[in-house]
Amino acid sequence: MNLPLVVGVDGSDSSLRAVDWAVAEAALHTLPLRLIYAARWERYEEGLASYPGCPSGAVVAEHIVASCVERARRVSPAVRISGEVLSDGPVSALLQEGHGAFALVTGSRGWSELAETLLGSVSLAVAARAVCPVIVVRGPEQDRHGAGRPVVVGVGHLGQDAAAVRFAYREARARGVELHAVRAWRRPAHARTDQPLLEAAHLLYEEQAATVLDEVLGQVPCDDGQPVCRREVVEGPAHRVLLAASAAAGLLVVGALRPPGDFGLQLGRVSHAVLHHADCPVAVVPRRV
């Protein structure tokens, strides 16, 4: 039985866009779709008792889930869709769901967030701690699933990004698009290219980046069904390189290490930057160490 694609919903516009994206994703991979609403509304119930006719938190939650399920079924009747209300905090509920999920999907903002540009606290916490891939749905509403656009995967370190590359290959194959593997590199701050020795060093740094890229991609077994893979090494800070690549991407994939135990937020500078500012959905794919 295929693991479900799990989406956190709260009725906000951002979570509705996440539902639409997840329905298309579930159809691509022939996955069941599970929509969950999680909140500890009981703590607020006493304050609402003095307002006759005001719906309880449980009633509101059930309505949100039912509306999201109906919306998803209209988008794709063929996908098997279920919904559930959980009396738990949204972060802890999603993290628990992640133990039995193909991936978790969240919007980029919730009701309490004011700006669309930065990532909401729930999405950030889930992306930083989940044991399964987490996809944060970002980017313009039009063609949010990126039909025809490449899947971009950022390659950082040997041993860290093989899981991310496998995930990116699978996404590109399901979408029938090119995989664009990118590794950023930087020369030392004092280096100049107008001197022969420094120019040779410049080429060495670029060649080293290309070698790491080839070695990471070589860790992923290939078959005849693999998509075309375009490899690129780009000079510059990694977060800026990936943000630039996200402008033409249908999905941006980055890796993340997960040390044993729960040590709080576990995201580096690059993952933080793309989660907050990318122009397309971002998948954070963890690897246990």
Stockholm file with secondary structure:
# STOCKHOLM 1.0

chainA/1-289         MNLPLVVGVDGSDSSLRAVDWAVAEAALHTLPLRLIYAARWERYEEGLASYPGCPSGAVVAEHIVASCVERARRVSPAVRISGEVLSDGPVSALLQEGHGAFALVTGSRGWSELAETLLGSVSLAVAARAVCPVIVVRGPEQDRHGAGRPVVVGVGHLGQDAAAVRFAYREARARGVELHAVRAWRRPAHARTDQPLLEAAHLLYEEQAATVLDEVLGQVPCDDGQPVCRREVVEGPAHRVLLAASAAAGLLVVGALRPPGDFGLQLGRVSHAVLHHADCPVAVVPRRV
#=GR chainA/1-289 SS CCCCEEEECCSSHHHHHHHHHHHHHHHHHTCCEEEEEECCTHHHHHHHTTSTTCCCHHHHHHHHHHHHHHHHHHHCTTSCEEEEEESSCHHHHHHHHGGGCSEEEEESCCTTCCCSSSCCHHHHHHHHHCSSCEEEECSCSTTTTCTTCCEEEECCSTTTSHHHHHHHHHHHHHHTCCEEEEEEECCCTTCCSSSHHHHHHHHHHHHHHHHHHHHHHHTSCCCTTCCCEEEEEEESCHHHHHHHHHTTCSEEEEEEEECSSCCSCCCCHHHHHHHHHCSSCEEEEEEEC
#=GC SS_cons         CCCCEEEECCSSHHHHHHHHHHHHHHHHHTCCEEEEEECCTHHHHHHHTTSTTCCCHHHHHHHHHHHHHHHHHHHCTTSCEEEEEESSCHHHHHHHHGGGCSEEEEESCCTTCCCSSSCCHHHHHHHHHCSSCEEEECSCSTTTTCTTCCEEEECCSTTTSHHHHHHHHHHHHHHTCCEEEEEEECCCTTCCSSSHHHHHHHHHHHHHHHHHHHHHHHTSCCCTTCCCEEEEEEESCHHHHHHHHHTTCSEEEEEEEECSSCCSCCCCHHHHHHHHHCSSCEEEEEEEC
//
